[in-house]
Amino acid sequence: MLRGLTIAFMIMVNNNGGSGAWKEMHHAAWNGFTATDLVFPTFLFVVGVSLVFSTEARLRRGAAPRHLAWHMLTRAVVLFVFGIVVNNFPYFHWVHMRFYGVLQRIAICYLIVGVFYLWDRRVWTKVVLLFITLIGYWILVRWVPVPGAGMPVRDVHFLDKDQNMVAWVDRQLMPGHLYEDSPAHDARDPEGLLSDIPAIGTTLLGLLGGLWLSAQRSVKSKTLGLVAGAAACLATGYLWSIWFPLNKKMWTSSYVLVAAGWSLAIFALAYWAMEQRGWGRKGWSKGLAWPWLVFGSNAITGYMISELLAGGFFAIHFADGGRRVNPLFYANHHFFTFITDPGWRAFAYSVSYTFVCFLPVWVLYRRKIFIKI
C-alpha cells in the first residue's frame, strides 16, 4: 500500500499545477525539505524493504543465488532503459538525450543493494556499508577540492549550486545530457552519478527495515522497533544538517537520514494499522486503502504511464488566445477556473491528472495483469 501511495503522490507532485501550487507540492529550491522531497526516497526505501521479502521467498523456492543475481541484473538493465525512454519521449535527440533519471537511480540502487544482500546476509555488514556511503559522501563533498573552484568552504561556498564535486563530475561525464543544462557552469542533475552513493544508503535503510520486519517478533515489537529507528534517523539527520544541510538535489547524507526517518514513521503507522488493527481489510477502511493497493500492484507501470502521457501532451501544441499551448497547460488554465484559490485549483488539476493515470492501472488490476519489471 505504501508503494502505491508513494507513486500516486509522485505523479501528483510531478504534475502539481505550476507555480500556484502549495509550497509542499514543490521541491525545495536548494537546501531545505518539503513533503515533495520525501516522495522519491520513500520509494527507494520501499525497494529496500521489498528486496528482503522477494529475495528470501525466491531462495526458499530453491533459486540459486547466481540465478537471482542474474535476475537482478536483467531487471536493473530493463529499468535503466525504460528510464531513458521516459526521460526523452517523444523526441530522442542524441545531442540532448538525458541518461540519468528516476528509474535509472532505482535500477542502480536495486542492483547494488540486492547483489550485496545476496552476497552477505549479515546485518552488521549492511550497517557498515551504510556508514561508508553516508560518511564517505560527506567527506567527498566537504573536503575534496573541486577542480577549477578549489576547496569547499575555504575557496567556494559549501554546497554551491554550480561548483560542487557532484555537479563537476556530471559535467565531465555527461556534458549536454543533464537535467539542468546550459553552456555555463550551472549544469547539474538531481539524479547524477555521485549522488547515487547516498541513494544506495537510502535503499540500505529500507533493507534494514525489511530485515527487522522479517524476523520472528510480535506486531507490537516490530512497530516499536520501526518507531525507534524513525526517531534515531530523524534526530541524527536533523543534527547532521547543521553541518551538512538537507538537500534533495545533492541527496546529502542528512537528507538520507531525515527522509528515512519519516519513511520509517509512515511505514510503522501503516504496519500497525493493517497488522494490529486490521485496517484496510474490511469496511470503509478497505475502500480507502483500495486505490493505493491498485497503484502499488503496478507501481513502475503507473509512473511510466504518467511520464509518457505528459511527454506526449507536451509535444502537442495549438492556438489559445494568441499563444501556443499544450493540452495540459490548457486543461490547467481552463478546466478549473471555477476554483478561485490558486493552491486548491492546482491541487484539483494534480488530483485529476493522477486519476487519469490511475484508470489504465485499474484496468490492469481488474484483469489481474501485474507487469513485473
N, C-alpha and C positions, 0 to 999 in steps of 0.2 A: 504494500500500500504506500509506503514512504517513497518508493521509487516512482510510482505513478504520480503522487503529489508533487514530487520534485520536478518531473518532466512537465507537468501541467503549468507549474509556476515558471519554469524555464521558458516555455512558449509565451507565457503572458509577458514576462519582462523583456523578452526579445522583440515583442510587438506591443509595446507599452502605450502607444498612442502619442508619442512625441513629447515635446517639451512641457506640455500641460500636465503630464502625469506626476503623481506624488513623488517626493524625493526617494522614498523607499522602493519605488519601481525603477529607479535608475541605479547604475553602478556608481560608486564613489569616483569622483573625477581623478583622484590620485590617491593620496593617503586617506584612510578613513574606512568606514564599514557601514553598509546598508543591508537591508533584508535581501536585496537582489544579489549582493556579494556572497550570500550564503548558499545560493542555489547550486552552482557547479560543484563546489567542494562537497556538498551533501550527496550529490550523485556519485562522486568518486568514493566517498565514504561507504555508500551502499554497495558499490562494486567490490570493495574490500570485504564487507560482511558476506556478500553472496559467494565470493570466492571460496570461503571456508566450507560452506554447506554444499556447493556444487562439486567441489573437488573431493570432499570426503564421500559424497554419495557415489561418485564415479569409481573411487578406489574400492569402496565396499562391493560394487558390482564386478570387481575384478579387473578394472582397467589398469594397464601398465603405466607407470609414471612417464615413460618416454612417449607413449601414445598421447597422454594428457598434455605433455609439453608441446607436442606437435599440434594438437587441437588448439592450444592457447596461441601458438604462433600463427596458425591459419586464421583464427578469429581476429587476432590483432591486425594482421595484414588486410583482411576484408574491411574492418572498421576504419583503418587508416585510409584506404582507397575511397570508401564511402565518404569520409570526411573531406577529401579533396574534391569529390563531386559536389557535395553540399556547399562547400565554400565558393565554388566557381560557377555553378549553374546560373544561367544557361549559356554563358559566353565561352569559357575555357580558352582565354588568350594566354598563351605560354609566357609571354613577356611579363604579364602581371599576375600570373596564377599564384594563389596563396596555398602553401603546403602545410603550414601549421594550422591548428584549429581545435575545436572542442572534441570531436570524435577521435582525432589523432592523439590528443592527450589521454583520453580514456584508453585507447589502444596501447599506448606506451606504458601507462601505469598498470593496466591489467596484465600485460605480458611480463613485465619485470617482477611485480609483486607475486603474480601467480607462479612463475617458474621458481622464484626464491622459496615460496611456500612448499612447492613440491620437493625441492632440494633439501630443505631443512625445516622440520615442522616444530622445532623447539621454540617456545615463546620468547625466551631471553634473546635469541638471535634477531627476532623482529624488533625488539626494543632497542638493541644495539644499532641496527640499521636505521631505525627511526632517528636516533640521536645523531648518527652520521649525516643523514640527509638534512636535518634541520640546522644543526650547528655548523656543518660543513658549508651549507649555503650562506649562512650568516657571515662566516669568515670570508667566503669568496666575494660577497657583495660589499662587505665593510672594509676589508683590509687588503684586497688585491688591487694594485694600481690599474686604472683604466687607460689603455693606450691612447695617447693624444689628449688626455684630460688630467691624468695624474692620480694622486692618492685621494680616495674618498675622505671627506671631512676637511683634510688639510688643503687640497687643491680644488676640489669640486664639492658642491653640496651633496651630502649623503642622500641617496635615492633621488638624485637629479633625474628628471624625466628622460633626458636625452643622453647624458654622459654617465651611464652606469654600465657595469660589466655585462649584464643580461642583454641590454639593447645593443651594445657594441658587438657581441658575439653574433646576434641575429643579423646585424647589418653586414658582417663579414661573410656569413654563410648564405644568406638569402636576400641580397640586395634587390629591391624591386618586387619582392614577393611577400611583404609583410602587411599585417592588418592596418597599421598606421604607418603609411609610407609617404615619403617625399624626397626630393633631391637633397634637402638639407639634413641636419643631424637628427631631426625629430622623427626618426623611423624606428619603430618598435613593434612587438607583437605580444599581446597578453597571454598567448599560449606558446611562447618561444621555447627554444631548446633548453637553456639553463634552468628556467623556472619549472621544467618537468621534474627537477630534483626534489624540491619540496612538495610538489604534487604527488610524487611517489610516497612521501611521508603521510599525506592525507589518506591515501589508499591503505597504507600500513596501519594507520589508526583504525580504519574500518575493519581491517583483517583482525586486529587485536580485539575489537568489539565482537566480531563474529566468533572468535575462539572462546571468549568469555560466555557467550550465549550457547555455544555448542556443548559446554561442559555439563555434567550432571549436577545441577543445582535447582533449588526451588525458584519459582517465578519471582518471589519476593527478593531472594538473594541476587538474582540476575538483575532485577530492576535497580536495587540499591547499588550494585556494582557499576551499572551504567551511569547512575546519577553521580556517584563518587568520581568516576572518570570524567564526566562532564565538568564537575566543579574544579577538578585538578587542571584540566586543559584550559578552562576559562581563566582561572586565577593566574596560571603560568603565562598564558598568551597575552593577557592584558598587561601583566607586569613587564613582560619582554618588550611589549610595544612601546614602552618608554624609550628604549634604545634602538629598537628595530620596528618601525611603525607598521601598523596594519595596512597592507596594500595588496589588493587583489590582482592588479595588473602585473605586479612582480612576484606575486604569490609568496610573500615574505613568511618567514618561519612563525612569527607571532600570529599572522593571519591563519596559517595552518591550524594552530592550536585553538584559536578562538572559534574558527568555523567548525572544527571537530567537536569542540565543547558544546556548541549549540546543536550540532547534529546528534551528538550523544543524548542531549537532554530531550530533543524531539523524539528520538528513537526510543528512549526509556519510557516516555509518556505513551507513545503508540503501543509499545510492547506490553506495558502494564494494562492499558485499556483493553487490548484484544485478548491477552492471555489470562489476565486476572479477572477482569470484569466481563469478558465475553463481548465486548463492543465490536460492532461490525458484522456480527453473525446472525442477528435477527432483529426484527422490528425496524424502527426508524433509523437506528444506527447502521444497519446493513445497507439501507438506501443511501445514507450519507457517505458510506465508505465505497460504494459501488463504482462511482466514476474513477476513483484513484486506482482501484483494482483493475479496471478495464485499461486505463492508461499504462499501468505497471506491467500488464501482460505482454505488451508490445512497445516498451518504452523507447528503444532506439528508433523503431519504425515511426512512432509518433513524432519524435523530434525531427527525423528526416522529412516527414511529410510537411511539417511546419516550415522548415527551411527551404525546401524545394518549391513549395507553394508560394512563399514570399518572393523567392528569386524569380519565379515565373511571372508573378504580378508586377514586380519592379521592371521587368523587361517590356511591359505593355504601356504605351502612352497614348493619350488622347487629349483633345482640347477641352478646357473647362474655364470659361470666363476669361479668355485671352491668355491662358497659360497651359503648359503641357503637364499633365499629371498622370500618375499610375492609379490602378484601381484601388489599392489600399489607401492611398492618400485621399482619393475621392470619398471612399467609404468613411474614413475617419472624420472628414470635414463636412459631410452632408447627411449621413445616416443618424447622427447622434446630436444634432443641433438643438433638439428639444431639452437636452440636459444643459443647464446653464453653468454649473460649476465645472471648470476645466479638468480638475482631478477626477471627478466622477465620470465625466464624459470620456476621458482617456481610459479609465478603468472599464467602462462599458464596451468600448472598442476592443480592448485587450481580451476581455472575457469572451466576446463574440468570436474573435479570431480563434481563440483556443477551442471553443465549441465546434467551429468548423473543422478543425484538425482532429477533434475527438471523434467525429462521425465515422471516418474510414477505419479508425482503430476499433470502434464499437462494432462495425460490420465484421471485422476480422475476429473479434472476441465471440460474437454470436455464432460464427461459423467454425469456432474452435480452431482457428488458424493462428498459430503463435510462431512468429518469424524469429528463429534463433540465429543471431549473427555472431 
